[in-house]
Amino acid sequence: MHKLQIVILLILGAVTTMAFFTEEQHEIAKSLADSCHAEIGGDLPEDFVTKMRLGDLTLDSETSKCTIQCIFAKVGFTDEDGVANRAVLITKLSKGNPIEKAEIFADVCEKNEGDSKCDKAFSLYQCYNKNKSIFD
């Protein structure tokens, strides 16, 4: 599996039936989150990557939302303005999943809204976690 795909799976949670994540996958996700946090600053929970992977919807501080936006922009889920990229969502989420399910997810979650790019990215994160049963 390509490292970017691993990061995407780790960031969005268990898109597939992976029961655990390797140390390498965790380190890649942590590196990406650390890079974004360095750009943004502010306070993040110490276990931010784990909470994000588990779909913790309490990661709603401005710093957390903007870190999520930065991560999503780096992997292509959103553009720099926080707007969901439907084509990338389908392409990335169809790895290991039927494309039809990825398309359904994109239909449900592509209209992420918010007042800022960080709110928009967090809206996508929330939508994924509320609708990840699509991939079951």
C-alpha positions, 0 to 999 in steps of 0.5 A: 500500500502506498504511504499516502493511502496509509495516511489517508486510511489512518487519518479518516479511521478504519475505512477498511477492516484493518484491526490495528495500525502498524507503528510505521502508519502511526508515525506517518500520521503523527508526522503529518499532524506534527507538520501541520501543527507546526504551521498552525501553532496553538494547543492540540490534545497530546493524543490528537492523531489517535483521537482523530483516527478514532473519529473523536468529534470533540476535536472541535477547537480552532487549532484542531479544526485547522490541523484537520484542514491542513492534513486534508489539504496535504492529502488532497481531500480538500483544497486550501479553502477547505472545500471537499475534492469529490474526485480525490475522495472517490479515488482515495476511498475506493482503494480497498472499497467498492467504487460505488461506496466511495461515490455514495460517500462523496455524494453525502459528504462533498457539500461540506459547509462552514464559515472558514476553511477550518470549519469546512474541513471539520464538517467533512471530518464530521460527515465521514465519521457520521457516515462511515457505515457506508463502507461496512 
